[in-house]
Amino acid sequence: MMPAGVAYMEVRRPCRIMMLVNPQSGRGQALQLFTGHIQGMLTEASVPYTLVITEHQNHARELVRKADLSQWDALVIMSGDGLLFEVINGLMDREDWQEAIQIPLGILPGGSGNALAASVHHYSQSPPAWNEELLLSCGFMLCKGLVGPLDLVSVHLASKQRLFSFLSLAWGFVADVDIESEKYRHVGAIRFLMGTLVRLASLRVYQGRLAYLPVKEIESDTKTRAPVDSLLPDLEQPVPDTWTVVKEEDFVLVLAIYQSHLAEDLWTVPGAMADDGLIHLFYVTAGISRPALLRLFLAMEKGGHLACGCPHLVYEKVKALRLEPITPQGMITVDGEVVEYGPVQAQIHPGIESCVSIQELHPSEDPAFVSTSGLGPPKTEKAGRL
């Protein structure tokens, strides 16, 4: 039973879906998985869709930037997390972004990591699932059509570029493994384990400065459709006195994540929710042994890494952060995509996007649910006890 006061909505019926599929994602089987498992589910549920096969990098971003969104009630991505990153930033590139970002987004796992799909499945309070079982679960929830709010994070790069992120910002070990394991993409999700073992063999330490704004400094979360980065100073200016500056400057990894899962089998933030308004900041300082770091990632499969008692692992809940690499070479990723290397800062924007399938409960199963319908993107009403 979900608590009163939580906002829910339901995609209009019949729901007109633009289904974006990246045939190259993961092991190159996304299209086959769609036709073999999802197509029949949508037909059985009488959900009309238009299938769009992406042809190159940023194809989806270009498409949604120019599309007439009034034709669609939801955009659904069947791929890894990278395609959703493209879609979100394409929506935010539009002149009418304030309306465009209200269109519900859906995710079906078709890549290697599938972090948001695993997180959405977790938020539904379903038992853990992987591979095709996870795909069927997400497909079933998509057909039910429930929608909930999703936090986004604005990320500022040194070049003044501003990106929007739904999953993570990473530097050091996590970013290295994510990108360097691309060569093992053909083996599926196990690529990350292979990449972890390879990187452990030659563990790197990165120098940099890290600062963050703790949650306690913000009294309330005001959800807004206009993501103004009021918490962030200019990248060339020092952080305010209310921020915490990390004393250590030697890191093995820095990871800011805003969902429960970093991959299908990495339950990184057991207590996270899609709209908790938090950046969950992890960092590991230099001095950790290779066996200890491996134990952390193995424990993360069941969300037990924070109970390992590792003195080099720090976890903080924050609203904003800044990372300034000193090491001249390295990689920074946003939602698993490589971005410009250099100073970067980010701020959370609670609940400004909507995600299909955040909750599994059906309106008839929860008296706190208030169903709404109508033309265009669905409106949200406050739920209350009937």
Secondary structure in CASP SS format (residue, H / E / C, confidence):
PFRMAT SS
TARGET T0000
AUTHOR 0000-0000-0000
METHOD secondary structure of the structure
MODEL  1
M C 1.00
M C 1.00
P C 1.00
A C 1.00
G C 1.00
V C 1.00
A E 1.00
Y E 1.00
M E 1.00
E E 1.00
V C 1.00
R C 1.00
R C 1.00
P C 1.00
C C 1.00
R C 1.00
I E 1.00
M E 1.00
M E 1.00
L E 1.00
V E 1.00
N C 1.00
P C 1.00
Q C 1.00
S C 1.00
G C 1.00
R C 1.00
G C 1.00
Q C 1.00
A H 1.00
L H 1.00
Q H 1.00
L H 1.00
F H 1.00
T H 1.00
G H 1.00
H H 1.00
I H 1.00
Q H 1.00
G H 1.00
M H 1.00
L H 1.00
T H 1.00
E H 1.00
A C 1.00
S C 1.00
V C 1.00
P C 1.00
Y E 1.00
T E 1.00
L E 1.00
V E 1.00
I E 1.00
T C 1.00
E C 1.00
H C 1.00
Q C 1.00
N C 1.00
H H 1.00
A H 1.00
R H 1.00
E H 1.00
L H 1.00
V H 1.00
R H 1.00
K H 1.00
A C 1.00
D C 1.00
L H 1.00
S H 1.00
Q H 1.00
W C 1.00
D C 1.00
A E 1.00
L E 1.00
V E 1.00
I E 1.00
M E 1.00
S E 1.00
G C 1.00
D H 1.00
G H 1.00
L H 1.00
L H 1.00
F H 1.00
E H 1.00
V H 1.00
I H 1.00
N H 1.00
G H 1.00
L H 1.00
M H 1.00
D H 1.00
R C 1.00
E C 1.00
D C 1.00
W H 1.00
Q H 1.00
E H 1.00
A H 1.00
I C 1.00
Q C 1.00
I C 1.00
P C 1.00
L E 1.00
G E 1.00
I E 1.00
L E 1.00
P E 1.00
G C 1.00
G C 1.00
S C 1.00
G C 1.00
N C 1.00
A H 1.00
L H 1.00
A H 1.00
A H 1.00
S H 1.00
V H 1.00
H H 1.00
H H 1.00
Y H 1.00
S C 1.00
Q C 1.00
S C 1.00
P C 1.00
P C 1.00
A C 1.00
W C 1.00
N H 1.00
E H 1.00
E H 1.00
L H 1.00
L H 1.00
L H 1.00
S H 1.00
C H 1.00
G H 1.00
F H 1.00
M H 1.00
L H 1.00
C H 1.00
K H 1.00
G C 1.00
L E 1.00
V E 1.00
G E 1.00
P E 1.00
L E 1.00
D E 1.00
L E 1.00
V E 1.00
S E 1.00
V E 1.00
H E 1.00
L E 1.00
A C 1.00
S C 1.00
K C 1.00
Q C 1.00
R E 1.00
L E 1.00
F E 1.00
S E 1.00
F C 1.00
L C 1.00
S E 1.00
L E 1.00
A E 1.00
W E 1.00
G E 1.00
F H 1.00
V H 1.00
A H 1.00
D H 1.00
V H 1.00
D H 1.00
I H 1.00
E H 1.00
S H 1.00
E H 1.00
K H 1.00
Y H 1.00
R H 1.00
H H 1.00
V H 1.00
G H 1.00
A H 1.00
I H 1.00
R H 1.00
F H 1.00
L H 1.00
M H 1.00
G H 1.00
T H 1.00
L H 1.00
V H 1.00
R H 1.00
L H 1.00
A H 1.00
S C 1.00
L C 1.00
R C 1.00
V C 1.00
Y E 1.00
Q E 1.00
G E 1.00
R E 1.00
L E 1.00
A E 1.00
Y E 1.00
L E 1.00
P E 1.00
V H 1.00
K H 1.00
E H 1.00
I C 1.00
E C 1.00
S C 1.00
D C 1.00
T C 1.00
K C 1.00
T C 1.00
R C 1.00
A C 1.00
P C 1.00
V C 1.00
D C 1.00
S C 1.00
L C 1.00
L C 1.00
P C 1.00
D C 1.00
L C 1.00
E C 1.00
Q C 1.00
P C 1.00
V C 1.00
P C 1.00
D C 1.00
T C 1.00
W C 1.00
T E 1.00
V E 1.00
V C 1.00
K C 1.00
E C 1.00
E C 1.00
D E 1.00
F E 1.00
V E 1.00
L E 1.00
V E 1.00
L E 1.00
A E 1.00
I E 1.00
Y C 1.00
Q C 1.00
S C 1.00
H E 1.00
L E 1.00
A E 1.00
E C 1.00
D C 1.00
L E 1.00
W E 1.00
T C 1.00
V C 1.00
P C 1.00
G C 1.00
A C 1.00
M C 1.00
A C 1.00
D C 1.00
D C 1.00
G C 1.00
L C 1.00
I E 1.00
H E 1.00
L E 1.00
F E 1.00
Y E 1.00
V E 1.00
T E 1.00
A C 1.00
G C 1.00
I C 1.00
S C 1.00
R H 1.00
P H 1.00
A H 1.00
L H 1.00
L H 1.00
R H 1.00
L H 1.00
F H 1.00
L H 1.00
A H 1.00
M H 1.00
E C 1.00
K C 1.00
G C 1.00
G C 1.00
H H 1.00
L H 1.00
A H 1.00
C H 1.00
G C 1.00
C C 1.00
P C 1.00
H C 1.00
L E 1.00
V E 1.00
Y E 1.00
E E 1.00
K E 1.00
V E 1.00
K E 1.00
A E 1.00
L E 1.00
R E 1.00
L E 1.00
E E 1.00
P E 1.00
I C 1.00
T C 1.00
P C 1.00
Q C 1.00
G C 1.00
M C 1.00
I E 1.00
T E 1.00
V E 1.00
D C 1.00
G C 1.00
E E 1.00
V E 1.00
V E 1.00
E C 1.00
Y C 1.00
G C 1.00
P C 1.00
V E 1.00
Q E 1.00
A E 1.00
Q E 1.00
I E 1.00
H E 1.00
P E 1.00
G E 1.00
I E 1.00
E E 1.00
S E 1.00
C E 1.00
V E 1.00
S C 1.00
I C 1.00
Q C 1.00
E C 1.00
L C 1.00
H C 1.00
P H 1.00
S H 1.00
E H 1.00
D C 1.00
P C 1.00
A C 1.00
F C 1.00
V C 1.00
S C 1.00
T C 1.00
S C 1.00
G C 1.00
L C 1.00
G C 1.00
P C 1.00
P C 1.00
K C 1.00
T C 1.00
E E 1.00
K E 1.00
A C 1.00
G C 1.00
R C 1.00
L C 1.00
END
